[in-house]
Amino acid sequence: MADQYAQTGEDSRPTEIPAIRWEEPPEGPVLVLLDQTRLPAEEVELVCTDASALVEAIRSLAVRGAPLLGIAGAYGVALAAARGFDVDDAANSLAGARPTAVNLAVGVRRARAAFQAELGKGGDARQAAEAALAAARKLHREDAEASARMAERGLALLDELLPGGGHRILTHCNTGSLVSGGEGTAFAVALAAHRVGRLRRLWVDETRPLLQGARLTAYEAARSGMAYTLLTDNAAGSLFAAGEVDAVLIGADRIAADGSVANKVGSYPLAVLARYHHVPFIVVAPVTTIDLDTPDGASIEVEQRPGHEVTEVTAPQVPVAGAEAGGGIPVAPLGTQAYNPAFDVTPPELVTAIVTEEGAVSPVTAEALAELCARSRQVTIS
Ligand SMILES: CSC[C@H]1O[C@H](OP(=O)(O)O)[C@H](O)[C@@H]1O
């Protein structure tokens, strides 16, 4: 069936999309973001000159995706320092902009620590700001390197689990260049398989309500030239039943110490479907997404988002005059209340493997995750 929906990308532009970059025009440093709320219709850039503009961009998902949130948070601290704003205030507002993706707080913490360490060594404000920027640039580089290594390790695992190639991969939400300093996490694995001719099809969940799959993953898949097919989230079950899914590849926003995985809402039902149909369910995430300070899935704060994201559909660049608060077109009676968690939590027993740049963990246990993180710290130190 997969081939009858043959949709291959037409775009030959480079797949790496500059989701974020630091610039230093004469009027002062800025953080330039590709506004992901406007994709795929428009490639519009947001120019942030202070932390509050970046906080708004994070909350509106103009910039999004766990690893990129970490990079943006670090640059946000550097921006506040470079422009003479209060760094502690900036760090606190950035770290609190979205609660679930642990990378955001990690990135903010790394840049803030570099800033404070430089001051502690007797450096002046300019030197401290430069130290924060250096920490942000380092995190950006490390994430790009991690992305390449995750792609390599993820492809090796797919080849091991699915001998014979021709992988039909289902993915949820968006985990490509738009969430990363490199080519992403789970999507980067699919891209690696495509480049060596071992991706038969990427099944792309549209990912309601904000449609990161339909708007962003399809956009990235088209640019790559891979064979991909979009589906509604509720059509995934019939694909599994038809035997059309060889593996599920998703990202993560926070992985608790016991191996519970918080990811875009709709991930947990895919894990249950995968288990029922004996299909590998693989999580691809950098080590920075593993949070040993969060003991288990119940301890992960799941972001609750505004109801209008469910009760309205919004044409990103065309606000609808007179529509509800969200500016979209109502699809439910005015006043309808909506349940809109941004993420859900998959228990470790439903996860076949967690693939990181330092290696894969399977089965997923607290001990194996702790060992992986310890090994990663050794690598970082050396
Ligand atoms: C690999 S990070 C991408 C991750 O982030 C997405 O959430 P959001 O679009 O709300 O930032 C989703 O959970 C993806 O798996």
The ligand as a MOL file (V3000), in Angstrom:
LIG
                    3D

  0  0  0     0  0            999 V3000
M  V30 BEGIN CTAB
M  V30 COUNTS 15 15 0 0 0
M  V30 BEGIN ATOM
M  V30 1 C 13.2640 16.4340 19.2420 0
M  V30 2 S 12.5630 17.7830 19.9740 0
M  V30 3 C 11.1170 17.8840 19.0730 0
M  V30 4 C 9.9670 17.6750 19.9810 0
M  V30 5 O 9.4200 18.9490 20.3180 0
M  V30 6 C 8.0880 18.9570 19.9100 0
M  V30 7 O 7.2800 19.6990 20.7470 0
M  V30 8 P 6.9320 21.2220 20.3490 0
M  V30 9 O 6.6630 21.2460 18.8810 0
M  V30 10 O 5.7210 21.5200 21.2080 0
M  V30 11 O 8.1350 22.0370 20.7490 0
M  V30 12 C 7.7020 17.5070 19.9360 0
M  V30 13 O 7.4850 17.0410 21.2390 0
M  V30 14 C 8.9060 16.8930 19.3130 0
M  V30 15 O 9.0480 15.5300 19.5100 0
M  V30 END ATOM
M  V30 BEGIN BOND
M  V30 1 1 1 2
M  V30 2 1 2 3
M  V30 3 1 3 4
M  V30 4 1 4 5
M  V30 5 1 4 14
M  V30 6 1 5 6
M  V30 7 1 6 7
M  V30 8 1 6 12
M  V30 9 1 7 8
M  V30 10 2 8 9
M  V30 11 1 8 10
M  V30 12 1 8 11
M  V30 13 1 12 13
M  V30 14 1 12 14
M  V30 15 1 14 15
M  V30 END BOND
M  V30 END CTAB
M  END
